[in-house]
């Protein structure tokens, strides 16, 4: 007589477990399973696993897993591969990982491997996806696309570029999905050289532009600092989808070209294209970056009245940012109060940032009180607010609170593309292979700019120390290091493009303007919010950012 016993077994990491069937057989009644599953059992188990994906109860997967083991089919590739994806559909990551450790997944067919790679990438488990991809005996276009798209979604852009190049060297022809992903990677990094190369490949391989690729190209060039190229592409492609219009409007907004964005919106209306929620986020952002408060009000009303679009959190956030940047803090707070939903942390941070810019301690403290889980940026904004009015004791309390809560200040990072290679720098960074030469250029530049009348903006350095020490803190901000490296590696008079993960500080902005004037260089900086196109000491932001 067979007695089926369910036994809970802890796997190697002792943190996860699975219900696994073990069979106790009478010594005389052991029956070995066949080498290949019978058609009926195999089909039954496959059908059971497929049905599990539509269940809300994960125990159904464990039950099917148990039957697979009981029937002796635990090494059957078609069943185990489907079992892995079924576990992943329930977010049972540890079970799926353990199963992969115990079965010969290199025998899975290419379709199964592609599904598993896509699932792990979606869950952010890049290393497992890479391991499966490496051991695949055969890969198709979908395999490569799953890896490239997965890297992009997980913000691993250099990995995406690397595997794209390997794909080309493997004589696999990229398709529209490949180009859509890799163009997005270029946009996120702001890698102009890579962008031009990939656009050239797209043209060379005669890939037909659909609205997805058209939008991606417009977005890519605008985020690489080439808004004129974005405009040219926009004019040359079909405007057959709202996303094409949105890419152009948002690109213009990012570059502070509010009037161009408004003109594009008017053309969109004239062509009888209905704007959507994203369109209005772009147009409100454009108004915000240029201080067009009245126009912003009008577009917010237009969205609700004419187009019957219900404002979402992002639209209310844009209005808070619009009024906050203009110093209309009461109006910004009024927007928050009148929202039909609870304001999220992003909205309170936009309000806090405006309070810091306009030195309103009372409202700044109020905003901080509304943020339930403070991160480093919130502490820094509040501390900056105190520093701006020389409230050093309160600034010190904020920094002490950060230490007590184990919160570290987010470091500024800047990167620059030189000959197709991305070089990244942190504030005070000395890890670069050309650090000595870089710092020589920077020190010489600091001296020259000071001689031209540069006065450091030290009011927001987070400590009550001497002015000389404050200057030392400001001298080695990440964008200054990136710019110095760009000067070191480029020819006189050439354009320099720098990207930064945070908002450019007031001191760096002033310094960059003087550098552009003294060296007669065009300097383009992309910070967290927008582009700064600096030439002959003047920035396109009009010092309003």
N, C-alpha and C positions, 0 to 999 in steps of 0.2 A: 504494500500500500504506500502511495506517495503522500507525504505530509509536507505541504508548503508552509515555510516559516519565513515571516518578514523580520529581518534583523537590521537594526540601525548601525551603520558602520561609519566611523569617522575617518575621513581621508587624511592625507599626509599633513596638510596644514592645520588639522585638528580644529578648524574653525567652521568648516562646512560639512554637511552630511547629506546622505541620500538614502531613501528606502530601497534596499536591494534585496531581491529574492535570493534565498538559498534553499536548495532542495535537499531534504533528507530522504534517502532511498533505502529501502531494504537491500541488503547486500545482493540478494538474488534478483532484484528487479531494476538494476541500472540499465537505462536505455540511452545510448548516445545519440545526439541529434545528427541529422545528415549534414554533409559538408556544405550543401547549398540548401537554402530554405525551400520548402515546397511552395508551389504557387499559391495555394489557398492561405497558408499561414502568413506568407510574405505579404500578400495583398491585404489580408486582414489587419496586420500590424501597421502597414503603411496608412491604411484608411483610418485606423485608430489614432495615429499620430497627427494626421491632417485634421481630424475632428477636435483633437486637443487644443489646437491653435484658436478655435472658436469658443473654447470653454473659459469660464472665469475662475475655475478652480485648478490650481497647479497640481493638486494631488492626482489628477487624471493622467498627467504626464508620468509621474512616478509609478502609477499603476501599470501604464503601458510599458515603461522601462522594465518593470519587474517581469512582465510577460515575455518581453524580448529575451531577458536572461534565462527565464525558466525554460523557454523553448530552444535555448542554445544559439541564438542568433546575434549575440552581443558584438561579434566582429563583422557582421554583414555591413558593408559600406553604405548601401542605400538606406538602411534603417538607422544606423548610428549617425550618419550625417544629418538625416531629418530630425533625429532625436536632439542633436546639438542645437539646431535652429529652433526647435520647439521650446527647449529650455530657455533659450535667449529671448523668445517671444514673451516669456513670463518674467524676464529680467533675472533669471536664476543663473547668474554669471558663473558662480563658483562650480555649479553642477556641470555646466557646459565645459568649463576649463578642465575639470577633472576627467570628464569623459574623453576629451581630446588627448589627455595624457595616457589614456588606457587603450585607445584604439588606433589602428594604423590609418590615420586620416590621409596619408599620402595616396591611399587607394580610392579616396572619394573621387567621384567624377567632377568635371570642371564646373558644372552648374551648382552642385552642392557646395563646393569650395567658395564659389563666388557669393552664394547666399550667406555663408558663414563669415566670410571676410566683411561683407557689407554690414552684417549684424554687429560684429565686434567693433567695427569703425564707428557705427552709430552710437555704441555705448562708450566710446572713448578708449577702448582697449587696443591701442595701436600695436603694441608689441606682439600680441597673439595673432593679429591680422597679418603682420609682417612675416611671422614664423610660418603660417599656413601658406602664404603667397610664395615664400622661398622654396617650400617643399612640394609645391604643385608640379607634377610631371609635365603638365601641359597647361598653358594659359591662353585665354582668348582675349578679345578686345574688352569684354566686360570685366575681366580680372584686372586689367590695367586701369580701367576707368574707376573701378571700385577703390583701388588703392589711391589713385590721384585725388578723387573726390573725397575720400576719407581723410587724407592728410590735410586737405584744404579746410574741411569742416572742423578738424581738430587743431587748426591754427599751426600746422607743421608745414609751413610754406616751402622751406628749403628742401624738405623731404619730397614734397610734391614736384618741385623743379627737377630734383635728382632722378626720380622714377620716371618722369616724363621723358627725360633724355635717354634713359635706359630703354624705354618703350620704343623710341625712334630707332635706336641702335639695334633693336631686336626685329626690325622690319615689320612692326605692327603699325598699320596706318591709323592715325587718330581720327575720331569722328567729331560730330558737333558736341557731344557730351564731354569728350576729352577737352576740347578747346574751351568750352564753357567753364570747366573747373579750373584750368590752368590760367585762363584770363582773370578769373576771380582772385587767384593767388597773386598775380602781378598787381592787381588793384589794391589788395590788402597791404602788400609790402611797399607799393609805390616804386617798383623796379622798372624804370623806363626802358633801359637797355633790353631787359628780358621781354618787356611788352612789345617793343618794336620787332624783335626777333620772332616772337610767337605770332604777331599779326602778319608778318611776312610769310610764315609757314602756312597760316590760314589761307592767305591769298594764293600761295604757290600750289597748294593742294586743292584749290578750287572748291572749297567748302562753301556751300550756299548759305548766305546769311538769313537766318530767321529772326523773329523779334527777340528771342533769348540772346543770340549772339550779338545782334545789333546793340541791344541794351548793355550787354557786358562790355563791349568795346568802348562805348561812350563812357561808361562808368570807369573803365580801366584807365583811359587817357586822362580823364578829369582827376582821378586819384593819383596819377603819376605827374600831375602838375602841368599837363598839356591841354588846357581847356579849349584852345583854338582848334586842336586836332579833334577833340570831342565834337565841337560845333560842326566841323567839316564832315565828320562821319554822320552826324545827325542829319545834315542836309542831303547826304548822298543815299541814305537808306529809306526804306518804306516806313511811314509812320502808321503802321497798321495795328499797333497794340499800345495800350496805355503805358506799358512798361518802358517803351522807347521814349515817350514824352517825359515820364518820371525820371529816367536816367539823366536826361538833359537838364531838367529843372533842378534836380538835386545836385548835379555837378556844378551848375552855375551858382547855386546857393553856397556850396562849399568854398567857392572862390570869391564869395562876397559880391557877386555880380547880380545884385537884386533886381535892377531894372531889366537886365537881360532875361532873368527868370520870369519876371512879370510879363515881358513881351512874349516869351515862349508860351506861357499860360494863355495869353490872349489869342495866339495863333491856334492853340489847341481847341479853344472854345469856337473860334471861327471855322475850324475844320469839323465841327460837330462831334468832337471826341469828348466823352464824359470823363472828367477827372475822378480819381478815387481817393481813398484815405491817404495813400502814400503821396499823391500829388500835392495835397494840402500840407502835409508835413514838410515837403520841400519848399513850398512857397512861403510858409510861415517861418521856416528857418532862414530863408533869404531875407525876409523882412527883419528878422531878429538880428542878423549879422550886420545889417546896415542901419539899424535904429529907426526903421520905418514903422513906428508904432501905429499910426492911423491906418496905413494900408493893411497892416497885420490884423487889426480889428475888423476891417472890411472883409478880408478874405475868410476870417473865422466865421463871420455872420453869413457870408455867401455860401460857405460849405453847408451850413445848417438850413438856410432858407431856400436857396435855389436848387441845390443838389441833394437835399434831404439826407446828407451824410451825418450820422451821429458822431460827435467828437469822442475820440478815445483818449486814454491817458496820455499818449504821445502828443496829441494836439493841445491838450491842456498844458502839458509840459513845455511845449513850444511857446505858448502864450505867456507862461510864467517867465521863461527865458527872455522873451521879447521885452516885457516890461521891466524885468530885473536888470538886464543889461543897460536899459535906458535910465536906470535909477528910479523908476516908478515903483518903488517897493510896496506901497500901499495897494496899487492896482494889481500887482503880482499876487499879493496876499488875498486880495478880493477874488481873483480867479480861483485860487486854492479853496477858499471858503464856499464858492458857488458850484464847485464840481459835484456832479451827481454821484460820483464814486469816491472812495477814499483815496487820497493822494498817495502815490507810492514813494519809495525812498529816492528815486531819481528826481522827482519833482521837488522834494524837500532839499535835495542837494543843489539843484539849480537855484533855488531860493537862497540857500546858505551862501553859495558862491557870489550871488548878487549882493548879499549883505556884506560879505568881505570886501568886494570891489568898492562899495559905496560906504564902507566903514560904519555900518549900523549894528552896534553891539547887541542892542536889545532884541531886535528881530533875529539876529544871528543865533543868539542863545536860545531863542524860542524855536527856531528851526531845528537845532541840534536836539532839543528835548523831544521833538517829534520823530526822530530817527531812532528806531528801537535797537538796531544792531549797528553801532558805529564801526566803520572801517577806518583805515589809516587816512584816507582822503578827507573824511569828515573832521577828524581831529586836527589835521593840518589846516583846513579851511578856518576852523574856529581859532586855532592858534595864530594863524596869519591875521585874522581880524583883530585880535588883541595886540599883535605886534605893530599893526599899522597905526595904532593910536598910543603906542608905547606903554601898553599895559603888560609889562614884563612879568609881573607876579602871577597874573592870570594865565599868561602864556606858559609859564613854568608849571602851573598846576595841570594844564592840559597835557603837557609832555610827561609829567609824572603819572597822570592817569593812563597814558598810552603804555608806559613801562609796566605799571601794575597789571594792566589787562593783557600784557604780552603782545601789543600791537606795534609792528614796525612800520616806519614810514616807507611808502612805496617809492622806489628809486626811479628817477627819470631815466628813460632809455631813448637814445637817438640812433638812427642808422643812416648810412649813406651807401649808395651803389657806385662802385668804381670798377670799370671794365667788366661789368656783368656779375660782380661779386658783392654781396651785402656785408658791410662792416658795421658792427654794433658797438655802441659805447654807453657806459653808465657814468654818472657823475663821479669825477675823480678817478676814473678808470685808468689803470696802468697795466692792463693785461694784454693789450694789443702788441703784436710782434714788432711794430714800428713805433712803439711808445716814445722812445728817446727823440726821434726826429719830429714826431707829432708835437711833443711838448715844446721843443725848440721853436717851432713855427708859432704855436699858441702864445708863448711868452713874448716873442718878438711882436706879435700882433697886438697883444694887450698893451705893451709899451707904446706902440705907434698910435693906437686908438686913444689912449689916455692923453697923449701929446696933442691930439686933435680936439680935445675938450670933453672926452667921455667922462661922465661922473656916475659911478656905480649907484644903482638903486638898491639900497641896503635895508629899506624899511621892513621887508618881509622875511629877512633872515631870522630863523626861529630861535634866537637867543639874544640875551642882553650882554653883548660883548663889544669890544672896541670896533670902531669902523674899519680898521685895518684887517682885523680877523674876519669881519663880515665880507670884505672884498675878496679875501682868500677863498671863502666859501662859494662866492659867486663865479670866480674865475674859471672853475673847472666843471661847470654844468655840461651835461651830455651833448647839447647841441653845439656848444663852443668847441668841444673835442671833435665832433663829427665835421664841423666846418673847417677846423684846422687841418684835419686829415684830407678833406676835399681840396683845400688849397695846396697841400703838399703834393697831391697826386695829379693835379690838373694843370693845364696851361693858363698863363695870365689872360684875363678877360673872359674866360669861359664861364658858363653858368654852373652854379652849384645847387644841388637839391638835397635837402635834409628832411627826414621824417622823425617825429617824436611821439611818444606814447601819452604824454601829458600836455596840458596847456602850457604854451611858451610863457615864461615869466616876464615881467615888465623889464627887468634888467637885461635879459638876453635879447629881448625885442629891440631895445634901444641900442644895444651893442651891435647887433646884426645890421641895423640901419646904417650905423657909422662905418662898419666894415665895407658894406656895399658901396658907400660913397668914396671911401679912401682908396679901395682897390679897384674901383670901377667894375664891379661884378654884379651880375644878377643873382640874387640868392632867393631860392624858393624853399619855404619851410612849411611842411604839413604837420600841424599839431593835432591834438585830439578832436578839435572842433572844426578847423577850417584851414585854408591855405593863406600863407603870407607871401606875396610876390613883392620882393624888396629890390628896388633899383634906385641908384643915386640918392640914397638916404631916405627914400619915401616908400612906405608900405601900402599895398592896396587895401588893407583893412582900415586905413585912416586912423590908426591907433585906437580902434574901437573893436575890441574883441573880448 
